[in-house]
Amino acid sequence: MKLFIPLLVCICLLTTTAMAQTKPLRIGVIGLTHTHVHWILGRPADGNVVIAGIVETNLDLAKRYTQQHGLSMDLVYASMDELIEKAKPEAVAAFGTIYEHLEIVEKFAPLGIHVMVEKPLAVSMDHANKMALLARKHGIQLLTNYETTWYPTVYAAYELLKSDRIGSMSQLIIRDGHKGPLKIGVNKEFLEWLTDPVQNGGGAITDFGCYGVNIATWMLNGEKPLSVVAVTQQLQKENNPKVDDECTIILTYKNTKATIQASWNWPIGRKDLELYGKNGVIYADNRNDLRVRIAEGYDGFQESKKKLTERPSPYNDPFTFFAAVIRKEITLLPYDLSSLENNLIVIEILDAARLSAKKGKAVLLK
């Protein structure tokens, strides 16, 4: 019996530890005006994360969204301070304007509360540097979420490149966008700031330019381009009077080039890339469809196609991934798509792109 009691205590301790490890991460949702918020409001309930509370001053918007997703208005708080006091979140996810990201980090980082923002990290390098300083000082995770981070094809393309399937990369072409916010029916709360140069930091150059810069920075392991050239246009002046809606960014690196086409004028929504090597090309046509062409002669090629399944958890969902990083179940690599290091470079490049478009010439990066 004396031997049994310590064994029973040991089993209980192990069980308690396992339960603690699987306890859902309490996430606060800060803002509802970014429609990507449906990603977390509508995700199936699981043991990874739970919504601790929502901060939104627009009660009409809060009522619409909570009713849509079967959530209680008791979750909604009037301020970040009230959320902190009453809901006690371990982490927060930002779904307001890009300009507000700095204020959110200023509020939560000193409390040791981790932060994930929707892409891009910030509206400017000034904001981004302040956010990074706070995150590092207080030891919090500061992640940036992109839809394409969870695309199986993006990772497959990268793995094929690393395995030398097409030879060394000579150029990367990335295209992202849609018909434009008004044309696709973005709700008024989102449209109001998405087309505002202060709150969003720009139009298509910010909204979709960041995707390509993020992926290029990751594929090149944090290498910065030598120069940045950007051309912006306003093809729907009646719909986007204050911001650009068409943008092409060219990043020149030591041994390769990246061309990023960000547009609110595509007839069909798209998030795709083409990765060119010395011997072939990889096409990530969308989330799941991948093609590889190996060159033969002048213009011939052999093509293979594959439809990819979703990536395994926690690499298939931003919130499960966020929880796993915070719990130290996975280690975030320095230039991972979600990482602070990557996204500081993204904002540096976007700042240079905006300056290039304004001055009509290349901007050299230090």
C-alpha positions in Angstrom: 0.0 0.0 0.0 2.9 2.3 0.8 4.3 1.8 -2.7 0.9 2.4 -4.3 0.3 5.9 -2.8 3.4 7.5 -4.3 2.6 5.9 -7.6 -1.0 7.2 -7.4 0.4 10.7 -6.6 2.8 10.5 -9.5 0.0 9.5 -11.9 -2.2 12.4 -10.6 0.6 14.9 -11.1 1.2 13.7 -14.7 -2.5 13.9 -15.5 -2.7 17.4 -14.0 0.3 18.5 -16.0 -1.1 17.0 -19.3 -4.4 18.8 -18.6 -2.6 22.1 -18.0 -0.7 21.7 -21.3 -3.9 21.2 -23.2 -5.8 24.0 -21.6 -7.1 26.3 -24.4 -5.3 29.6 -24.9 -7.5 32.6 -23.9 -7.5 35.0 -26.8 -9.0 38.5 -26.8 -10.2 39.8 -30.1 -9.4 43.5 -30.5 -11.7 45.1 -33.0 -14.2 43.7 -35.5 -13.8 46.1 -38.5 -11.4 43.8 -40.3 -13.5 41.1 -41.9 -10.7 38.5 -41.5 -12.2 38.4 -37.9 -14.7 35.8 -39.2 -11.7 33.5 -39.3 -11.6 33.3 -35.5 -15.3 34.0 -34.7 -16.4 31.2 -37.0 -13.8 28.6 -36.4 -15.0 25.3 -34.9 -14.6 25.0 -31.2 -11.6 23.0 -30.1 -9.2 22.6 -27.3 -6.6 24.9 -28.7 -8.0 28.4 -28.2 -11.1 30.1 -26.7 -12.3 33.6 -27.2 -11.9 35.3 -23.8 -13.6 38.5 -24.9 -14.0 41.0 -27.7 -13.2 44.7 -27.7 -15.6 46.7 -30.0 -17.2 50.1 -29.5 -19.5 49.8 -32.5 -22.3 47.8 -30.8 -24.3 47.4 -34.0 -21.4 45.7 -35.6 -20.8 43.6 -32.5 -24.4 42.5 -32.4 -24.4 41.5 -36.1 -21.3 39.4 -35.8 -22.0 37.7 -32.5 -25.5 36.8 -33.8 -24.0 35.5 -37.0 -21.6 33.2 -35.1 -23.9 32.3 -32.2 -21.8 34.1 -29.6 -23.0 36.0 -26.6 -22.8 39.8 -26.4 -21.5 39.2 -22.8 -18.2 38.6 -24.5 -18.1 42.2 -25.8 -16.2 44.9 -23.9 -16.0 48.7 -24.4 -12.2 49.0 -24.0 -9.0 47.1 -23.8 -8.7 48.0 -20.1 -12.1 46.4 -19.4 -11.1 43.3 -21.3 -7.9 43.0 -19.3 -9.6 43.4 -16.0 -12.6 41.2 -16.6 -11.5 38.6 -19.2 -7.8 38.2 -18.4 -6.6 37.1 -21.9 -3.3 35.4 -22.3 -3.0 36.7 -25.9 -4.8 39.0 -28.3 -5.5 39.0 -32.0 -6.0 42.4 -33.7 -8.8 42.9 -36.2 -9.1 46.6 -36.5 -7.1 49.1 -38.7 -3.4 48.6 -39.4 -2.7 52.0 -37.8 -4.2 50.7 -34.5 -1.6 47.9 -34.2 0.9 50.1 -32.4 -1.6 51.1 -29.8 -2.5 47.5 -29.2 1.1 46.4 -28.6 1.7 49.5 -26.4 -1.3 48.3 -24.2 -0.6 44.6 -24.0 3.2 44.0 -24.3 4.0 45.6 -20.9 1.5 43.1 -19.3 3.2 40.1 -20.9 0.2 39.5 -23.2 1.1 38.1 -26.6 -0.1 39.8 -29.8 -1.0 38.6 -33.3 -2.0 41.2 -35.9 -3.5 40.8 -39.3 -1.1 41.6 -42.2 0.8 43.8 -42.5 2.6 44.3 -39.2 2.3 48.1 -39.3 1.6 51.2 -41.4 5.2 52.4 -41.3 8.7 51.5 -40.2 8.3 54.0 -37.4 5.4 52.1 -36.0 7.0 48.8 -36.7 10.2 49.6 -34.8 8.3 50.8 -31.8 6.2 47.6 -31.7 9.4 45.5 -32.1 11.1 47.3 -29.2 8.1 46.7 -26.9 7.8 43.1 -27.9 11.5 42.4 -27.2 11.6 44.4 -24.0 8.7 42.6 -22.5 9.4 39.1 -23.9 6.1 38.6 -25.8 5.4 36.9 -29.1 4.4 39.4 -31.9 3.2 37.5 -34.9 1.7 38.7 -38.2 -1.0 36.6 -39.9 -1.3 36.2 -43.7 -3.8 34.0 -45.4 -1.1 32.5 -47.7 0.9 31.4 -44.6 -1.5 28.5 -44.4 -1.4 27.5 -48.1 0.1 24.0 -48.7 1.3 25.1 -52.1 3.5 27.9 -50.8 5.4 25.4 -48.6 5.5 22.7 -51.3 7.0 25.3 -53.7 9.7 26.2 -51.2 10.5 22.6 -50.4 10.9 21.8 -54.2 13.2 24.8 -54.5 15.3 23.7 -51.6 15.5 20.2 -53.0 17.0 21.6 -56.2 14.1 20.4 -58.3 14.3 23.4 -60.7 17.8 24.6 -59.9 18.8 27.9 -58.3 16.1 30.5 -58.3 16.4 33.2 -60.9 13.1 35.1 -60.3 9.9 35.0 -58.3 6.6 36.4 -59.5 3.8 36.8 -57.0 0.3 38.1 -57.7 -2.4 38.9 -55.2 -5.7 40.8 -55.2 -9.2 41.0 -56.4 -11.7 43.3 -58.2 -11.4 45.9 -55.4 -13.0 46.4 -52.0 -16.2 48.1 -53.2 -16.7 45.7 -56.1 -16.4 42.6 -54.0 -18.9 44.0 -51.5 -16.7 44.8 -48.5 -18.9 46.0 -45.6 -18.9 49.7 -44.7 -17.0 49.4 -41.5 -14.1 47.7 -43.3 -14.3 49.8 -46.5 -14.1 53.0 -44.4 -10.5 52.4 -43.3 -9.3 50.0 -46.0 -9.3 52.9 -48.5 -7.8 55.4 -46.1 -4.1 56.2 -46.6 -3.5 56.8 -42.9 -5.5 53.9 -41.3 -4.4 51.3 -43.9 -1.0 52.9 -44.9 -2.0 52.8 -48.6 -4.3 51.0 -51.0 -3.4 47.8 -52.9 0.3 48.5 -52.2 -0.3 47.8 -48.6 -3.3 45.4 -48.7 -1.8 43.0 -51.2 1.8 44.1 -51.7 2.7 42.8 -48.3 1.9 39.2 -49.3 4.5 39.0 -51.9 7.2 40.8 -49.9 6.5 38.4 -47.0 7.0 35.3 -49.1 10.0 36.7 -50.9 11.7 37.5 -47.6 11.0 34.0 -46.3 12.2 32.2 -49.4 15.4 34.2 -49.4 16.0 33.6 -45.7 15.8 37.2 -44.6 18.0 38.6 -47.4 17.1 42.3 -48.1 16.9 43.5 -51.7 19.5 45.9 -53.0 16.9 48.1 -54.5 13.1 48.6 -54.6 11.2 50.0 -57.5 7.4 50.5 -57.4 4.8 51.9 -59.7 1.3 52.7 -58.5 -1.8 53.6 -60.4 -5.4 54.6 -59.6 -7.6 52.8 -62.1 -10.8 53.1 -60.1 -10.6 56.7 -58.9 -14.3 56.8 -58.4 -14.1 53.8 -55.9 -10.7 54.5 -54.3 -10.2 58.3 -54.5 -7.6 58.5 -51.7 -5.3 55.5 -52.4 -3.7 53.5 -55.1 -5.5 50.4 -56.4 -2.8 49.1 -58.8 0.8 48.4 -57.8 3.9 46.6 -59.2 6.9 46.2 -57.0 10.3 45.0 -58.3 12.8 43.8 -55.7 16.4 43.3 -57.0 18.6 41.0 -55.0 22.2 39.9 -55.5 21.3 36.8 -57.4 17.6 37.0 -58.1 14.6 39.2 -58.7 11.1 39.3 -57.3 8.2 40.9 -59.0 5.1 41.6 -56.9 1.8 42.5 -58.6 -0.7 43.8 -56.1 -4.0 44.8 -57.5 -7.6 45.8 -56.8 -8.3 45.4 -60.5 -8.0 41.6 -61.2 -11.2 40.3 -62.8 -10.8 37.2 -60.6 -9.5 37.0 -57.1 -6.0 35.5 -56.9 -3.2 34.5 -54.6 -0.6 32.7 -56.7 3.1 32.6 -57.4 5.6 31.5 -60.0 9.1 30.4 -59.0 11.6 30.2 -61.8 14.9 28.2 -61.6 17.6 27.5 -64.1 15.9 24.3 -65.2 12.2 24.8 -64.7 9.4 26.6 -63.0 7.0 25.9 -60.1 3.4 27.3 -60.2 1.5 27.6 -57.0 -1.8 28.3 -58.7 -3.9 28.7 -55.5 -4.1 27.1 -52.0 -4.0 23.5 -53.2 -3.0 23.3 -56.9 0.6 22.9 -57.7 2.4 22.5 -61.1 6.0 21.9 -62.0 7.5 22.3 -65.5 10.9 21.0 -66.2 12.4 22.6 -69.3 13.3 20.6 -72.5 15.0 22.3 -75.3 14.0 25.8 -76.4 10.3 25.9 -75.5 9.4 22.4 -74.5 8.8 21.0 -71.0 7.5 18.1 -69.0 4.7 19.1 -66.6 3.5 17.4 -63.5 0.4 18.4 -61.4 -0.6 17.8 -57.9 -3.6 18.8 -55.7 -2.3 19.1 -52.1 -4.1 18.4 -48.9 -4.1 20.8 -46.0 -1.1 21.0 -43.8 -1.2 19.2 -40.4 -2.0 21.0 -37.2 -0.8 23.5 -35.9 0.5 24.5 -39.3 -3.0 24.9 -40.9 -4.5 27.5 -38.7 -3.2 30.9 -37.4 -4.8 30.6 -33.9 -3.7 27.0 -33.2 -0.2 28.0 -34.5 -0.2 31.1 -32.2 -1.1 28.9 -29.2 1.6 26.4 -30.1 4.3 29.2 -30.3 3.2 30.7 -27.0 3.2 27.3 -25.3 6.7 26.6 -26.8 5.4 23.5 -28.5 7.0 24.8 -31.7 9.9 27.2 -32.3 9.3 30.1 -34.6 12.3 30.4 -36.9 13.9 33.9 -37.5 12.4 34.5 -40.9 9.3 32.4 -40.7 6.3 33.9 -42.5 4.7 34.9 -39.2 7.9 36.1 -37.5 8.7 39.6 -36.3 12.1 39.5 -38.1 10.5 38.8 -41.4 7.7 41.3 -41.0 10.1 44.1 -40.0 11.8 43.6 -43.4 8.3 43.6 -45.0 7.5 47.1 -43.6 11.0 48.4 -44.6 10.4 47.3 -48.1 6.8 48.6 -48.3 8.1 52.0 -47.0 10.7 52.0 -49.7 8.1 51.0 -52.3 5.8 53.9 -51.3 8.7 56.3 -51.6 9.8 54.9 -54.9 6.3 55.3 -56.3 6.1 58.8 -55.1 9.6 59.9 -56.4 9.5 57.8 -59.6 12.9 56.2 -59.0 14.5 53.2 -57.4 15.1 53.3 -53.6 18.3 51.6 -52.3 18.1 49.7 -49.0 20.9 49.9 -46.5 
